[in-house]
């Protein structure tokens, strides 16, 4: 039986919290900052949790 490989693209984008939830970065935070408010840019810096509906799929990509 071969080992399950980690999906490397997902491993770079998602991390596990101490309780086993999956943490992700928010979208829309790479360019075009002049049109975004300071409040919006500040909130985009914070990490978010992956949605429950995607968690099963992400756990299959990140077995270790």
Helices and strands as residue ranges (DSSP letters): H 8-13, E 15-16, E 22-25, H 38-44, E 47-49, H 52-61
